[in-house]
């Protein structure tokens, strides 16, 4: 375990270096930040003076080394629009995004396991065919279209749920404020969570079904049936545990992916999270905030994958974590 953690730390450092380099390299193609800072009426002489003050005229290597040195001290730059550290801006938006991902994850886990197991146990039933058909439709429909349809049906036509914002939130600690402490907060998070879950739910239903059907053909399951063990115990104790091993691996990666996918969901629902902030930063050419966002999302990916590998080792003790890290 210790050897694995050491290897993962070095791998994480290498990955974060590459992410920071790419994120910093693309900022020069996003537009001129001075356009948003001073507008069009400022003379070229003043513009050049401001570029010198901001270090925009320095070479790429000089700018990156300055950025990397500051980043190691927790300084990812200052947002041109918010006039405050970019990392502070992101930390204020992070709780909304993480709660949205948490809500979607609860829906995915709560539905994919029973639906996947059922369709594996009874693959020829009418209900299984309906579930698999809907899973194909769910994979085919993009998340922004799902979100728009849900707003039209449940907010505009029926008025059951709010169509935008977080509603009433309760401050917990530091930057963290939660939707889950008020009824209004719950009402606001339901539709965005379902829309975000619609991306991954069909994938997980099909994945669990395929893995479960393979496990049910294994010798130890046939032996358990021959011993007369109750079917529910065979399905949900013996078979499901081995079914979830590959699901955990894929799930960890996909949860990290959902953090990035929140951009579309947050935009449609005007959810004040990191994704919505990122699009606004792109429109404003707020390059420090864009770079900081990409680095934070990359860091979330790295941490998530490491945690998933550790959980995989706990669930399946036969896995050699040191080899996995090689």
TORRO-940328 format. One record per residue (C-alpha): residue number from 1; x negated, y, z; chain. Coordinates in steps of 0.2 Angstrom, whole numbers, plus 5000, padded with zeros to 4 digits. Example, Ala and Ser with C-alpha at 12.3 -4.5 7.8 and 13.67 -1.06 7.14 Angstrom:
TORRO-940328
i  xx  yy  zz  ch
1  4938  4978  5039  A
2  4932  4995  5036  A
end
This chain:
TORRO-940328
i  xx  yy  zz  ch
1  5000  5000  5000  A
2  4986  5012  5004  A
3  4977  5009  4988  A
4  4993  5011  4979  A
5  4996  5028  4987  A
6  4978  5034  4983  A
7  4980  5029  4965  A
8  4997  5038  4964  A
9  4990  5054  4972  A
10  4976  5055  4958  A
11  4989  5051  4945  A
12  5001  5064  4951  A
13  4987  5077  4951  A
14  4982  5072  4933  A
15  5001  5073  4928  A
16  5003  5090  4936  A
17  4988  5097  4928  A
18  4994  5092  4911  A
19  5012  5099  4915  A
20  5005  5115  4921  A
21  4993  5117  4905  A
22  5008  5113  4893  A
23  5020  5125  4903  A
24  5007  5139  4903  A
25  5003  5136  4885  A
26  5020  5138  4878  A
27  5024  5154  4887  A
28  5015  5164  4873  A
29  5028  5158  4860  A
30  5043  5164  4871  A
31  5042  5182  4866  A
32  5035  5198  4873  A
33  5039  5200  4892  A
34  5036  5219  4891  A
35  5052  5220  4880  A
36  5062  5216  4895  A
37  5052  5225  4907  A
38  5051  5242  4899  A
39  5063  5241  4884  A
40  5059  5249  4866  A
41  5057  5267  4871  A
42  5040  5266  4879  A
43  5025  5271  4868  A
44  5012  5258  4862  A
45  4999  5266  4873  A
46  5009  5263  4889  A
47  5013  5245  4883  A
48  4994  5241  4881  A
49  4991  5248  4898  A
50  5004  5237  4906  A
51  4998  5222  4896  A
52  4980  5226  4904  A
53  4988  5227  4921  A
54  4997  5211  4919  A
55  4982  5202  4912  A
56  4992  5198  4896  A
57  4977  5204  4885  A
58  4965  5191  4894  A
59  4960  5175  4885  A
60  4970  5160  4887  A
61  4957  5151  4898  A
62  4955  5166  4909  A
63  4974  5168  4912  A
64  4976  5149  4915  A
65  4962  5148  4928  A
66  4969  5163  4937  A
67  4986  5155  4937  A
68  4979  5138  4942  A
69  4970  5146  4957  A
70  4985  5155  4963  A
71  4996  5140  4960  A
72  4985  5130  4972  A
73  4989  5143  4985  A
74  5007  5141  4982  A
75  5009  5157  4971  A
76  5017  5153  4954  A
77  5018  5171  4949  A
78  5031  5185  4951  A
79  5047  5185  4942  A
80  5048  5200  4930  A
81  5067  5201  4932  A
82  5070  5197  4951  A
83  5054  5206  4956  A
84  5050  5192  4969  A
85  5039  5177  4969  A
86  5045  5164  4956  A
87  5044  5150  4968  A
88  5056  5159  4980  A
89  5068  5162  4966  A
90  5068  5143  4962  A
91  5069  5138  4980  A
92  5085  5148  4982  A
93  5093  5139  4967  A
94  5086  5122  4971  A
95  5099  5117  4984  A
96  5113  5120  4971  A
97  5105  5109  4958  A
98  5100  5095  4971  A
99  5118  5094  4978  A
100  5125  5093  4960  A
101  5113  5079  4956  A
102  5118  5070  4973  A
103  5136  5071  4969  A
104  5133  5064  4952  A
105  5122  5050  4960  A
106  5136  5045  4972  A
107  5148  5044  4958  A
108  5136  5033  4947  A
109  5131  5021  4961  A
110  5149  5020  4968  A
111  5156  5015  4951  A
112  5142  5007  4941  A
113  5139  4993  4953  A
114  5157  4986  4955  A
115  5161  4989  4936  A
116  5145  4981  4931  A
117  5147  4966  4942  A
118  5165  4964  4937  A
119  5161  4965  4918  A
120  5147  4952  4920  A
121  5158  4940  4930  A
122  5173  4941  4918  A
123  5166  4947  4902  A
124  5181  4941  4892  A
125  5194  4949  4902  A
126  5205  4964  4895  A
127  5199  4975  4908  A
128  5181  4971  4905  A
129  5183  4975  4886  A
130  5191  4992  4891  A
131  5177  4996  4902  A
132  5164  4992  4889  A
133  5173  5001  4876  A
134  5174  5017  4887  A
135  5156  5015  4891  A
136  5152  5017  4872  A
137  5163  5032  4871  A
138  5154  5039  4887  A
139  5137  5037  4879  A
140  5142  5045  4863  A
141  5150  5061  4870  A
142  5137  5075  4875  A
143  5139  5081  4892  A
144  5143  5099  4887  A
145  5158  5093  4878  A
146  5164  5082  4892  A
147  5162  5097  4904  A
148  5172  5108  4892  A
149  5186  5095  4890  A
150  5187  5093  4909  A
151  5188  5112  4912  A
152  5202  5113  4899  A
153  5212  5099  4906  A
154  5210  5100  4925  A
155  5207  5118  4927  A
156  5216  5127  4913  A
157  5231  5116  4910  A
158  5234  5108  4927  A
159  5224  5120  4939  A
160  5219  5106  4950  A
161  5200  5111  4951  A
162  5191  5128  4950  A
163  5181  5130  4933  A
164  5166  5139  4939  A
165  5154  5143  4953  A
166  5150  5135  4970  A
167  5165  5141  4980  A
168  5163  5143  4999  A
169  5146  5137  5005  A
170  5139  5135  5022  A
171  5121  5141  5026  A
172  5111  5126  5034  A
173  5093  5131  5035  A
174  5080  5141  5026  A
175  5085  5142  5008  A
176  5098  5128  5010  A
177  5117  5131  5009  A
178  5129  5117  5006  A
179  5145  5114  4997  A
180  5149  5098  5007  A
181  5154  5108  5023  A
182  5170  5116  5016  A
183  5185  5110  5007  A
184  5183  5124  4994  A
185  5165  5118  4991  A
186  5171  5100  4988  A
187  5184  5106  4975  A
188  5170  5116  4966  A
189  5158  5102  4965  A
190  5169  5088  4959  A
191  5171  5093  4941  A
192  5152  5097  4938  A
193  5147  5081  4947  A
194  5158  5070  4936  A
195  5152  5079  4920  A
196  5134  5076  4925  A
197  5138  5058  4930  A
198  5146  5055  4913  A
199  5128  5055  4905  A
200  5121  5040  4916  A
201  5137  5031  4922  A
202  5139  5021  4905  A
203  5121  5017  4904  A
204  5121  5010  4922  A
205  5137  5000  4920  A
206  5129  4991  4904  A
207  5112  4989  4912  A
208  5120  4981  4928  A
209  5131  4970  4917  A
210  5117  4964  4906  A
211  5105  4960  4921  A
212  5119  4952  4931  A
213  5124  4940  4917  A
214  5106  4935  4915  A
215  5104  4932  4934  A
216  5120  4922  4934  A
217  5112  4909  4922  A
218  5097  4906  4934  A
219  5094  4890  4943  A
220  5096  4896  4960  A
221  5113  4904  4957  A
222  5119  4887  4949  A
223  5112  4878  4965  A
224  5121  4890  4976  A
225  5137  4886  4966  A
226  5134  4868  4968  A
227  5132  4870  4987  A
228  5149  4877  4988  A
229  5144  4895  4994  A
230  5158  4907  4992  A
231  5158  4916  4975  A
232  5158  4934  4983  A
233  5143  4929  4993  A
234  5134  4922  4977  A
235  5139  4938  4967  A
236  5135  4952  4980  A
237  5122  4944  4990  A
238  5111  4932  4980  A
239  5114  4938  4962  A
240  5116  4957  4965  A
241  5100  4959  4974  A
242  5089  4953  4960  A
243  5100  4962  4948  A
244  5096  4979  4956  A
245  5077  4977  4954  A
246  5076  4984  4936  A
247  5091  4995  4940  A
248  5081  5004  4954  A
249  5066  5007  4942  A
250  5077  5014  4928  A
251  5088  5023  4941  A
252  5074  5033  4949  A
253  5068  5039  4932  A
254  5086  5044  4927  A
255  5089  5053  4943  A
256  5074  5064  4939  A
257  5080  5066  4922  A
258  5097  5072  4928  A
259  5088  5087  4937  A
260  5083  5093  4919  A
261  5100  5088  4912  A
262  5109  5100  4924  A
263  5105  5114  4912  A
264  5120  5111  4901  A
265  5131  5106  4915  A
266  5127  5122  4926  A
267  5129  5133  4911  A
268  5146  5127  4906  A
269  5152  5128  4925  A
270  5142  5143  4929  A
271  5134  5133  4943  A
272  5121  5144  4951  A
273  5107  5131  4951  A
274  5090  5130  4943  A
275  5096  5125  4926  A
276  5107  5140  4924  A
277  5093  5151  4930  A
278  5081  5143  4918  A
279  5092  5148  4903  A
280  5093  5165  4909  A
281  5075  5166  4912  A
282  5072  5161  4893  A
283  5084  5174  4887  A
284  5075  5187  4898  A
285  5058  5181  4893  A
286  5054  5179  4911  A
287  5038  5169  4908  A
288  5032  5167  4926  A
289  5049  5160  4931  A
290  5050  5148  4916  A
291  5032  5141  4920  A
292  5037  5139  4938  A
293  5053  5130  4934  A
294  5044  5118  4922  A
295  5031  5114  4935  A
296  5044  5111  4949  A
297  5054  5100  4938  A
298  5038  5090  4934  A
299  5034  5089  4952  A
300  5051  5082  4956  A
301  5048  5069  4942  A
302  5032  5063  4949  A
303  5038  5062  4967  A
304  5054  5053  4962  A
305  5044  5040  4952  A
306  5032  5037  4967  A
307  5047  5035  4979  A
308  5055  5023  4967  A
309  5040  5012  4965  A
310  5038  5011  4984  A
311  5057  5006  4986  A
312  5054  4993  4972  A
313  5040  4986  4983  A
314  5051  4985  4998  A
315  5065  4977  4989  A
316  5054  4964  4981  A
317  5039  4960  4992  A
318  5031  4949  4978  A
319  5027  4965  4968  A
320  5009  4970  4969  A
321  5009  4989  4971  A
322  4991  4991  4969  A
323  4992  4983  4952  A
324  5007  4994  4948  A
325  4997  5009  4951  A
326  4983  5003  4940  A
end
